[in-house]
Amino acid sequence: MNTKIKRILAISIAILVIALSFIVVFSENLANHTGDNRLARIACIGDSITKITGYPTDLQTLLANKSTVDNFGVSGATVNFNGSLPYIFEPAFQNAMFFEPTTVIIMLGTNDARTDNYQQINTFVTDYERMISTIRALDNRPQIFLVEPPPIFNNTLDLNGTNFVDGVIPRILQVANALNLPIINVYTPLLNHPEYFPDGVHPNSQGAQLIANIIYDAIN
């Protein structure tokens, strides 16, 4: 084999190796993009448990730079449209929609157990489904997770644990089942940790980290 043919053969082999390398890298990047795409922008919707406890920040840390997590919590927010502070009518809800989330995590219902708000509990399911239908109408069709909120312990905030267990949680599960949505249960894992709730309602940093861990495992 003369020198010219050897050179042509060597160049051809080099080009083939480079081309194969590009194909491998492209395939890996495509696979990674597809795997992470639904977690690209995560909207955390909720009340003060979302707004002030820091679980969305902990979730961002767990996901690192794979995702952007944004906190759209509103302290005192309710599911019920006739409650003391209906979440759907808050600017935070519109901001969450403008965020164009690829994943939405909804942790609402705690304030619906408050004595005055509980009088509207019979419309909870209908109102929750209407809120979710608005999210589902987004062009990018985000995946939606409903969260069974943490337990309510003794408190001075007029939040009734019995109302919560007997009326709110069953209705959250009813909505999840009716709309075929995944449910994330942070209630049970925190039930034996009243020490994580200084005021009986809002988890401390340990509780927030546990919530973030549970949600991370569920969505990941």
C-alpha positions as CSV (number, residue, x, y, z in Angstrom):
1,M,0.0,0.0,0.0
2,N,1.6,3.3,-1.1
3,T,1.9,6.4,1.1
4,K,-1.0,8.3,-0.7
5,I,-3.5,5.5,-0.1
6,K,-2.3,5.2,3.5
7,R,-2.9,8.9,4.0
8,I,-6.4,8.7,2.5
9,L,-7.3,5.7,4.6
10,A,-6.0,7.4,7.8
11,I,-8.0,10.6,7.1
12,S,-11.1,8.5,6.3
13,I,-10.8,6.6,9.6
14,A,-10.2,9.9,11.5
15,I,-13.3,11.5,9.9
16,L,-15.4,8.4,10.8
17,V,-14.2,8.4,14.4
18,I,-15.0,12.1,14.8
19,A,-18.5,11.6,13.2
20,L,-19.2,8.7,15.6
21,S,-18.1,10.9,18.5
22,F,-20.5,13.6,17.5
23,I,-23.3,11.1,17.2
24,V,-22.6,9.7,20.7
25,V,-22.5,13.2,22.2
26,F,-25.6,14.4,20.4
27,S,-27.5,11.3,21.6
28,E,-26.4,11.7,25.2
29,N,-27.4,15.4,25.1
30,L,-30.7,14.6,23.6
31,A,-31.4,11.9,26.2
32,N,-30.4,14.3,29.0
33,H,-32.6,17.1,27.6
34,T,-35.6,14.7,27.3
35,G,-35.1,13.4,30.8
36,D,-34.8,16.9,32.4
37,N,-37.3,18.8,30.2
38,R,-40.3,18.2,32.4
39,L,-38.4,19.5,35.4
40,A,-37.0,22.5,33.6
41,R,-39.2,25.1,35.4
42,I,-40.9,24.0,38.6
43,A,-43.7,26.2,40.1
44,C,-44.3,25.7,43.8
45,I,-47.9,26.7,44.4
46,G,-49.2,26.9,48.0
47,D,-49.8,28.9,51.1
48,S,-47.4,30.0,53.9
49,I,-46.0,26.5,54.2
50,T,-44.7,27.1,50.7
51,K,-44.1,30.8,51.0
52,I,-42.0,31.1,54.2
53,T,-40.6,27.7,55.2
54,G,-38.0,27.4,52.5
55,Y,-38.8,24.0,51.1
56,P,-38.7,25.4,47.5
57,T,-35.2,26.6,48.1
58,D,-34.2,23.2,49.5
59,L,-35.8,21.6,46.4
60,Q,-33.7,23.9,44.2
61,T,-30.6,22.8,46.0
62,L,-31.4,19.1,45.5
63,L,-32.1,19.6,41.8
64,A,-29.1,21.8,41.3
65,N,-28.8,23.4,37.9
66,K,-31.0,20.8,36.2
67,S,-34.1,22.9,37.0
68,T,-35.4,26.4,38.0
69,V,-37.6,26.3,41.0
70,D,-39.8,29.3,41.8
71,N,-41.8,30.0,44.9
72,F,-45.4,31.1,44.3
73,G,-46.7,30.7,47.8
74,V,-49.3,33.0,49.3
75,S,-49.6,33.1,53.1
76,G,-53.2,32.4,54.1
77,A,-54.3,31.1,50.7
78,T,-57.2,28.8,50.3
79,V,-58.4,26.4,47.6
80,N,-62.1,27.5,48.1
81,F,-63.0,30.4,45.9
82,N,-65.2,31.7,48.7
83,G,-62.5,31.3,51.4
84,S,-60.7,34.1,53.2
85,L,-58.0,34.3,50.5
86,P,-58.6,32.2,47.4
87,Y,-55.3,31.4,45.8
88,I,-56.7,31.5,42.2
89,F,-57.5,35.2,42.5
90,E,-54.1,36.1,43.8
91,P,-51.4,37.7,41.5
92,A,-49.1,34.8,42.5
93,F,-51.3,32.4,40.5
94,Q,-51.1,34.6,37.4
95,N,-47.3,34.9,37.9
96,A,-47.1,31.1,38.1
97,M,-48.9,30.8,34.8
98,F,-46.6,33.4,33.2
99,F,-43.7,31.4,34.4
100,E,-44.7,28.7,31.9
101,P,-43.9,25.9,34.3
102,T,-43.1,22.4,33.0
103,T,-44.0,21.0,36.4
104,V,-46.4,22.4,39.0
105,I,-46.4,21.3,42.6
106,I,-49.6,22.3,44.5
107,M,-49.7,22.2,48.3
108,L,-52.9,23.9,49.4
109,G,-55.7,23.0,51.8
110,T,-54.3,23.8,55.2
111,N,-56.1,27.1,55.5
112,D,-59.3,25.5,54.3
113,A,-59.4,23.7,57.6
114,R,-59.7,27.0,59.4
115,T,-63.0,27.3,61.3
116,D,-64.5,30.0,59.1
117,N,-63.2,28.7,55.8
118,Y,-64.3,25.1,56.6
119,Q,-67.9,26.3,56.2
120,Q,-67.3,26.3,52.4
121,I,-65.7,22.8,52.4
122,N,-68.5,21.4,50.1
123,T,-67.2,23.4,47.2
124,F,-63.5,22.5,47.8
125,V,-63.4,19.7,45.1
126,T,-65.1,21.8,42.4
127,D,-62.9,24.8,43.1
128,Y,-59.7,22.7,43.2
129,E,-60.6,21.1,39.9
130,R,-61.3,24.5,38.3
131,M,-57.9,25.8,39.4
132,I,-56.2,22.7,38.0
133,S,-58.1,23.0,34.7
134,T,-56.6,26.5,34.3
135,I,-53.1,25.1,34.8
136,R,-53.8,22.3,32.4
137,A,-54.9,24.8,29.7
138,L,-51.3,26.1,29.5
139,D,-49.8,25.6,26.0
140,N,-46.9,23.5,27.4
141,R,-49.2,21.2,29.3
142,P,-47.2,21.0,32.6
143,Q,-47.2,17.9,34.7
144,I,-49.0,18.5,38.0
145,F,-48.5,17.0,41.4
146,L,-50.9,17.5,44.3
147,V,-49.4,17.4,47.7
148,E,-51.1,16.1,50.8
149,P,-50.0,18.9,53.2
150,P,-48.2,18.3,56.5
151,P,-50.2,17.7,59.7
152,I,-51.8,20.4,61.8
153,F,-50.7,20.2,65.5
154,N,-52.0,22.3,68.4
155,N,-51.9,25.9,67.4
156,T,-53.3,29.3,68.0
157,L,-54.1,30.0,64.4
158,D,-57.6,28.6,64.5
159,L,-56.5,25.8,62.1
160,N,-58.5,22.7,63.1
161,G,-56.7,19.3,62.8
162,T,-60.0,17.4,62.7
163,N,-61.3,19.4,59.9
164,F,-58.1,18.9,58.1
165,V,-58.0,15.1,58.5
166,D,-61.7,14.4,58.0
167,G,-62.6,17.0,55.4
168,V,-59.6,18.5,53.5
169,I,-57.3,15.5,53.0
170,P,-60.0,13.2,51.7
171,R,-61.1,15.8,49.2
172,I,-57.5,16.4,48.0
173,L,-57.3,12.6,47.3
174,Q,-60.7,12.8,45.6
175,V,-59.4,15.5,43.2
176,A,-56.2,13.5,42.5
177,N,-58.2,10.4,41.7
178,A,-60.8,12.1,39.6
179,L,-58.2,13.9,37.5
180,N,-55.7,11.1,37.5
181,L,-53.0,13.2,39.1
182,P,-50.1,11.9,41.2
183,I,-50.3,12.6,44.9
184,I,-47.3,13.4,47.1
185,N,-47.9,12.5,50.8
186,V,-45.9,14.7,53.2
187,Y,-48.5,14.3,55.9
188,T,-47.7,10.8,57.0
189,P,-43.9,11.2,57.2
190,L,-44.3,14.3,59.4
191,L,-47.0,13.0,61.6
192,N,-44.6,11.7,64.2
193,H,-42.5,14.9,64.2
194,P,-44.4,17.6,66.1
195,E,-41.0,19.0,67.2
196,Y,-40.6,20.2,63.6
197,F,-43.6,22.5,64.0
198,P,-42.8,25.3,66.5
199,D,-46.3,26.9,66.0
200,G,-48.1,23.7,65.3
201,V,-48.5,24.5,61.6
202,H,-45.3,25.7,59.9
203,P,-42.4,23.4,59.7
204,N,-39.0,24.5,60.8
205,S,-35.9,24.0,58.6
206,Q,-35.7,20.3,59.4
207,G,-39.4,19.9,58.4
208,A,-38.9,22.0,55.2
209,Q,-35.9,19.9,54.2
210,L,-37.9,16.7,54.7
211,I,-40.7,18.1,52.6
212,A,-38.2,19.0,49.9
213,N,-36.7,15.5,50.0
214,I,-40.0,13.8,49.6
215,I,-41.1,16.0,46.7
216,Y,-37.7,15.5,45.1
217,D,-38.0,11.8,45.2
218,A,-41.5,11.9,43.8
219,I,-40.9,14.2,40.8
220,N,-37.4,12.8,40.0
